[in-house]
Amino acid sequence: MNPDKYHGTIAERYDVERCHSLRWAREQLAVADFVRDGPVLDVPLGTGRYGEIYRERGFAVTGVDVSADMLAVASARYPEFATFQGSIFALPYHDSDFATAICTRLLDWLRPSEMQVAVAELRRVARTIVATIRHGHETIRVNQTHQLSAWYTAIDGLYIEDRRVTEITQDGVEEMFRLRPPTWDDVLAQFQHHGHTPYFEMQRIACEWFGHVQPSPETHRVTSTYWPAADLVKVIDWMASKHDATAEPEDHYRTDLPPRFEDGPVTLMRGGPQRRTIVLDGRRRINRWRGSPGLYPVLLIEWQR
Ligand SMILES: C[S@@+](CC[C@H](N)C(=O)[O-])C[C@H]1O[C@@H](n2cnc3c(N)ncnc32)[C@H](O)[C@@H]1O
């Protein structure tokens, strides 16, 4: 199991030995669908096989790969792409530098713990992630088949916007995912899906915290999560006890969750004198909310004073 073998003739012959497979074609099509915004970080860039797609769309592209030989092939084709010889485990970019980070055919080479580190780096530098993974029962044959649960843990907190199977073999299912942070519409759609609107429930929660505050029908936004309403009330009570009414409007609090919500941080933001926002940025394991297919770890309550 060594993903660092793509040098010399392996690099030179990389495309020609693979590009006639169905898997390759499916990946190209899925990338054309899934990569919609630039700037793009492609890691590992490899031979720059998605370069035409990026070029047609006018995306600014940065490519990272440990192999100088793979980068050389890509640079010869796409001299306008910025390239960097380095590892996915330590990307030399700031948080949110990219709109999209794409990672195909690498995570399968990594152990589950390494895969989590790699995904954490992608999440750090980009809002949307497009990645392939092979999942099924955890095995190591040629390379790694991950358990789906390990993948879910790595992408916890992200919304699976789209997914596409690119190959099924005896080793597992190769699949490409498009992931991004969940939005209010994602959450609401989920509640509607279950024939339930959280509107009054969340109004009640908001009013319980600030009894004198009435959420504005025009501006309030409420979302819920897989946390049941009773738990949300407890969380908000707890956050209220941490709330510093004298702090400046733009203050931003980051604190640990109380023990009963032990898996992640809570962000309490005050968005200005006319607006308050609470974001519970859950880092819990991905749960399915009453069997629903989506993952909604964010609670957002916003209202006007
Ligand atoms: C199977 S190729 C995939 C290339 C391309 N993304 C594709 O889909 O065809 C694996 C690539 O990962 C690169 N690689 C291996 N370990 C890496 C790491 N830790 N960080 C970045 N790239 C790595 C290799 O040099 C190679 O170019």
The ligand as an SDF file (V2000), in Angstrom:
LIG
                    3D

 27 29  0  0  0  0  0  0  0  0999 V2000
   -3.9890    7.2750   -8.2860 C   0  0  0  0  0  0  0  0  0  0  0  0
   -3.2090    8.8470   -8.4640 S   0  0  0  0  0  0  0  0  0  0  0  0
   -4.6170    9.9470   -8.5920 C   0  0  0  0  0  0  0  0  0  0  0  0
   -4.3490   11.1530   -9.4300 C   0  0  0  0  0  0  0  0  0  0  0  0
   -5.6030   11.9330   -9.8610 C   0  0  0  0  0  0  0  0  0  0  0  0
   -6.2170   12.5990   -8.7300 N   0  0  0  0  0  0  0  0  0  0  0  0
   -6.5880   11.0140  -10.5420 C   0  0  0  0  0  0  0  0  0  0  0  0
   -7.7390   10.9120  -10.1050 O   0  0  0  0  0  0  0  0  0  0  0  0
   -6.2200   10.4060  -11.5490 O   0  0  0  0  0  0  0  0  0  0  0  0
   -2.6230    9.1290   -6.8510 C   0  0  0  0  0  0  0  0  0  0  0  0
   -1.8180   10.3960   -6.7550 C   0  0  0  0  0  0  0  0  0  0  0  0
   -1.6580   10.7300   -5.3960 O   0  0  0  0  0  0  0  0  0  0  0  0
   -0.3780   11.2860   -5.2230 C   0  0  0  0  0  0  0  0  0  0  0  0
   -0.0990   11.2340   -3.7850 N   0  0  0  0  0  0  0  0  0  0  0  0
    0.2490   10.1710   -3.0480 C   0  0  0  0  0  0  0  0  0  0  0  0
    0.3370   10.5020   -1.7560 N   0  0  0  0  0  0  0  0  0  0  0  0
    0.0170   11.8180   -1.6890 C   0  0  0  0  0  0  0  0  0  0  0  0
   -0.0800   12.7550   -0.6180 C   0  0  0  0  0  0  0  0  0  0  0  0
    0.1720   12.3920    0.6420 N   0  0  0  0  0  0  0  0  0  0  0  0
   -0.4300   14.0280   -0.9010 N   0  0  0  0  0  0  0  0  0  0  0  0
   -0.6720   14.4040   -2.1800 C   0  0  0  0  0  0  0  0  0  0  0  0
   -0.5910   13.5570   -3.2180 N   0  0  0  0  0  0  0  0  0  0  0  0
   -0.2560   12.2830   -2.9740 C   0  0  0  0  0  0  0  0  0  0  0  0
    0.4880   10.4530   -6.1310 C   0  0  0  0  0  0  0  0  0  0  0  0
    1.7070   11.0660   -6.4330 O   0  0  0  0  0  0  0  0  0  0  0  0
   -0.4400   10.3150   -7.3290 C   0  0  0  0  0  0  0  0  0  0  0  0
   -0.2430   11.3670   -8.2320 O   0  0  0  0  0  0  0  0  0  0  0  0
  1  2  1  0
  2  3  1  0
  2 10  1  0
  3  4  1  0
  4  5  1  0
  5  6  1  0
  5  7  1  0
  7  8  2  0
  7  9  1  0
 10 11  1  0
 11 12  1  0
 11 26  1  0
 12 13  1  0
 13 14  1  0
 13 24  1  0
 14 15  1  0
 14 23  1  0
 15 16  2  0
 16 17  1  0
 17 18  1  0
 17 23  2  0
 18 19  1  0
 18 20  2  0
 20 21  1  0
 21 22  2  0
 22 23  1  0
 24 25  1  0
 24 26  1  0
 26 27  1  0
M  CHG  2   2   1   9  -1
M  END
$$$$
